[in-house]
Amino acid sequence: MTKKKLAAEVIARLREEYPDADCTLDYDQAWKLLVSVRLAAQCTDARVNVVVEELYGKFPDVDALAEADVEKIEQIVRPCGLGKSKARDISACMKMLRDQYGGKVPEDFDALLKLPGVGRKSANLIMGDVFGKPAIVTDTHCIRLSNRIGLVEGLKEPKKVEMALWEIIPPEEGSSFCHRLVYHGREICTARTKPFCEKCCLKDICAKNGV
């Protein structure tokens, strides 16, 4: 089976298994997703969703967060870990949105990458979830599962995995496919325990079934 055919089959099966898979970070505006995805580094989405409630309660829009003391932001986001650097990035990012983009999140991948604290993973998430553009979010689940299943081989660097997946994943499927990998990675193809291969919908086509 070619990698493109394997990808098509994996996409179809995961769509059936997780038809409603979506981003697990809570947000109702694009700038909030920017904040949440920065906080999610080395932190669970569930914890981020709790922390941002207090953050947005005190700083309800881009201007308020841009004007906030970094120390006050840090006090709130500290439970997410790396509080000092995350607070600094969030403050600088909101200032840049306010000063250069009128408080709006730019609908351009390269522009997103210039925002403080925003890397390719975050930029792809914004492009896919907010703007409905083709996107492949290479988080830890995507990297682990893509290698295990056999969609890529021996690639661990996020950008290399992303570029390899662009070759075999239809652009319109990328964003949803990556969300489904997150669900599958949390429930079945786990990282900290042996994968539950016997319950996996991909077990007969996975390159590393049981490994």
C-alpha positions in Angstrom: 0.0 0.0 0.0 1.4 3.4 -0.9 1.6 6.1 1.7 -1.1 8.1 -0.1 -3.5 5.1 0.0 -2.6 4.4 3.6 -3.3 8.0 4.5 -6.6 7.9 2.7 -7.6 4.8 4.6 -6.4 6.2 8.0 -8.4 9.4 7.3 -11.5 7.5 6.5 -11.3 5.2 9.6 -10.5 8.0 12.0 -13.4 10.1 10.6 -15.8 7.3 11.3 -14.3 6.7 14.8 -14.2 10.4 15.8 -16.8 12.2 13.7 -17.0 15.2 16.0 -13.3 15.7 16.8 -12.4 19.3 17.2 -9.9 21.5 19.0 -10.0 20.8 22.7 -8.9 24.3 23.7 -11.9 26.6 24.5 -12.1 29.8 22.6 -14.7 32.1 20.9 -12.3 34.6 19.3 -9.1 34.1 17.3 -6.8 36.0 19.8 -8.0 33.7 22.6 -6.9 30.7 20.7 -3.5 32.3 20.2 -3.2 32.8 24.0 -4.4 29.3 24.8 -2.1 27.5 22.4 0.9 29.3 23.9 -0.2 28.3 27.4 -0.7 24.7 26.2 3.0 24.1 25.7 3.9 21.4 28.2 0.5 21.7 29.8 -2.9 19.9 29.3 -5.6 21.6 27.4 -8.0 21.0 30.3 -5.8 23.0 32.7 -5.4 25.8 30.1 -9.2 26.0 29.7 -9.5 26.6 33.5 -6.7 29.1 33.7 -7.9 31.3 30.8 -11.3 31.8 32.5 -9.6 33.9 35.2 -7.3 35.6 32.6 -10.1 36.7 30.4 -12.2 37.7 33.4 -9.5 40.3 34.3 -8.3 41.1 30.8 -11.3 40.6 28.4 -9.9 41.8 25.1 -6.7 42.4 23.2 -6.2 45.9 24.4 -6.7 45.0 28.1 -4.2 42.1 27.8 -1.7 44.3 25.9 -1.8 46.9 28.6 -1.6 44.5 31.5 1.5 44.2 33.6 3.4 41.1 32.6 3.8 40.1 36.3 0.0 40.1 36.7 -0.4 37.9 33.6 2.3 35.6 35.0 0.5 35.3 38.3 -2.6 33.9 36.6 -0.9 31.6 34.0 1.7 30.2 36.4 -0.3 26.9 36.9 0.3 26.2 33.2 4.1 26.0 33.8 6.8 28.2 32.3 4.8 31.2 33.5 7.4 33.9 33.0 8.1 33.1 29.4 4.5 32.4 28.5 3.4 35.7 30.1 6.1 37.6 28.3 5.1 36.1 24.9 1.4 36.7 25.5 2.0 40.3 26.4 4.2 41.0 23.4 1.9 39.1 21.1 -1.2 41.2 22.2 0.8 44.4 21.9 1.7 43.4 18.3 -1.9 42.6 17.4 -3.0 45.9 18.9 -0.3 48.1 17.3 0.1 46.4 13.9 -3.2 44.6 13.1 -5.9 46.7 14.8 -6.5 44.0 17.4 -7.2 41.4 14.8 -5.3 38.1 14.2 -3.7 38.2 10.7 -5.0 35.7 8.2 -1.6 35.0 6.8 0.7 32.1 7.8 4.0 34.1 7.6 2.5 37.0 9.5 1.4 34.6 12.3 4.9 33.2 12.5 6.2 36.7 13.3 4.0 37.0 16.4 5.9 36.4 19.7 5.5 32.9 20.9 3.9 31.6 17.7 5.6 28.7 15.9 4.4 26.5 13.0 2.2 24.4 15.1 0.3 27.4 16.5 0.1 29.1 13.2 -1.3 26.0 11.5 -3.9 25.6 14.3 -5.0 29.2 13.7 -5.1 28.8 9.9 -7.1 25.6 10.1 -9.5 26.2 13.0 -10.1 30.0 12.7 -9.8 30.6 9.0 -10.7 27.2 7.6 -7.4 27.1 5.5 -5.4 24.0 4.8 -3.3 23.1 7.9 -1.3 20.3 9.5 -0.7 20.7 13.2 2.3 18.6 14.1 1.9 18.2 17.9 3.3 15.3 19.9 0.3 13.1 19.0 0.6 13.8 15.3 4.4 13.0 15.3 4.0 9.9 17.4 1.1 8.4 15.5 2.3 9.3 12.0 5.5 7.4 12.7 3.8 4.4 14.4 1.2 4.0 11.6 3.8 4.3 8.9 2.7 7.6 7.3 6.3 8.9 8.0 9.4 7.0 8.9 11.9 8.0 11.6 10.9 11.7 11.5 10.7 13.5 14.8 11.2 17.2 13.9 7.8 18.9 13.6 8.5 20.7 10.4 9.9 17.6 8.7 6.8 15.6 9.7 4.6 18.5 8.5 6.3 18.6 5.1 6.1 14.8 4.7 2.4 14.8 5.6 1.6 17.6 3.1 2.8 15.1 0.4 0.1 12.5 1.3 -2.7 14.3 3.1 -5.3 16.1 1.0 -5.1 19.8 2.0 -8.8 20.0 2.9 -8.4 17.0 5.3 -5.3 18.2 7.2 -6.9 20.1 10.1 -9.6 17.6 11.0 -7.1 14.7 10.5 -4.8 16.2 13.1 -7.6 16.8 15.6 -8.6 13.1 15.2 -5.0 12.0 15.8 -5.1 13.9 19.1 -8.3 12.0 20.2 -6.8 8.7 19.0 -3.5 9.4 20.7 -5.2 10.1 24.0 -7.6 7.2 24.0 -5.9 4.4 22.1 -2.4 5.0 20.7 -1.1 6.4 24.0 2.4 7.6 24.8 2.9 6.7 28.5 1.4 3.2 28.4 1.5 0.4 25.9 -0.9 1.3 23.0 -4.3 -0.4 23.2 -3.7 -2.0 19.8 -6.5 -4.6 20.3 -9.0 -1.8 20.3 -7.5 0.2 17.5 -9.5 0.8 14.3 -6.2 0.9 12.4 -4.7 -2.3 13.8 -4.7 -4.2 10.5 -3.0 -1.4 8.6 -0.7 0.0 11.2 3.1 -0.5 10.6 3.9 -0.9 14.2 0.9 -2.8 15.6 1.8 -3.8 19.1 5.2 -2.2 19.1 
